[in-house]
Amino acid sequence: MDMLKTLWPFSFKVKEKDVTSLVVQLIVLIVACAIAGVAIGLLMWIPIIGWIIGIVGSLIGLYCLIGIVLCVLQFCGMLK
């Protein structure tokens, strides 16, 4: 659990049964993912590093998805 807290510190800022903290963290993660997606979309056309940017984009999307899942689990009180 300590490793999860070091990799996704913002997800553990959600307080149990506090809708405001959940919504704020979800918005932060969704906006971060959207900004990364737009930046990746703009840089994807570069032939040499386009596939590297695609891999990095996939990792950012996965990071955001896991962060969202952890936020919801923390909100429900399933993580201690």
C-alpha positions as CSV (number, residue, x, y, z in Angstrom):
1,M,0.0,0.0,0.0
2,D,2.9,2.3,0.7
3,M,4.1,1.9,-2.9
4,L,0.7,2.9,-4.2
5,K,0.7,6.0,-2.0
6,T,4.1,7.0,-3.4
7,L,3.1,6.5,-7.0
8,W,-0.4,8.0,-6.8
9,P,-0.3,10.5,-3.9
10,F,-3.2,12.6,-5.2
11,S,-5.6,9.7,-5.2
12,F,-5.2,9.2,-1.5
13,K,-6.1,12.8,-0.7
14,V,-9.7,11.8,-1.3
15,K,-11.5,11.6,2.0
16,E,-14.0,8.8,2.7
17,K,-17.6,9.9,2.0
18,D,-16.5,13.4,0.9
19,V,-18.0,14.1,-2.5
20,T,-16.2,17.4,-2.9
21,S,-12.7,15.9,-2.6
22,L,-13.6,13.1,-5.0
23,V,-14.9,15.5,-7.6
24,V,-11.9,17.7,-7.4
25,Q,-9.5,14.8,-7.8
26,L,-11.4,13.3,-10.6
27,I,-11.5,16.7,-12.5
28,V,-7.7,17.1,-11.9
29,L,-7.0,13.6,-13.3
30,I,-9.3,14.0,-16.3
31,V,-7.9,17.4,-17.2
32,A,-4.3,16.1,-16.9
33,C,-5.2,13.2,-19.2
34,A,-6.9,15.5,-21.7
35,I,-4.0,18.0,-21.8
36,A,-1.6,15.1,-22.3
37,G,-3.8,13.7,-25.0
38,V,-3.9,17.0,-26.9
39,A,-0.1,17.4,-26.6
40,I,0.4,13.8,-27.8
41,G,-2.0,14.3,-30.7
42,L,-0.1,17.4,-31.8
43,L,3.3,15.6,-31.6
44,M,2.2,12.2,-33.0
45,W,2.8,13.3,-36.6
46,I,6.6,13.4,-36.2
47,P,7.7,10.2,-37.9
48,I,10.8,9.4,-35.9
49,I,9.5,9.9,-32.4
50,G,5.8,9.4,-33.0
51,W,5.7,5.9,-31.8
52,I,7.6,6.8,-28.6
53,I,5.1,9.6,-27.9
54,G,2.3,7.0,-28.5
55,I,3.8,4.7,-25.9
56,V,4.2,7.6,-23.4
57,G,0.6,8.7,-24.1
58,S,-0.6,5.2,-23.3
59,L,1.3,5.2,-20.1
60,I,-0.1,8.6,-19.1
61,G,-3.6,7.3,-19.9
62,L,-3.0,4.2,-17.8
63,Y,-1.7,6.3,-14.9
64,C,-4.8,8.5,-15.0
65,L,-7.1,5.5,-15.2
66,I,-5.5,3.8,-12.2
67,G,-5.6,7.1,-10.3
68,I,-9.4,7.4,-11.0
69,V,-10.0,3.9,-9.8
70,L,-7.9,4.5,-6.6
71,C,-9.9,7.7,-6.0
72,V,-13.2,5.9,-6.2
73,L,-11.9,3.1,-3.9
74,Q,-10.6,5.6,-1.4
75,F,-14.0,7.4,-1.5
76,C,-15.8,4.1,-0.8
77,G,-13.5,3.3,2.1
78,M,-12.1,0.2,0.6
79,L,-8.4,1.3,0.9
80,K,-6.8,1.8,4.3
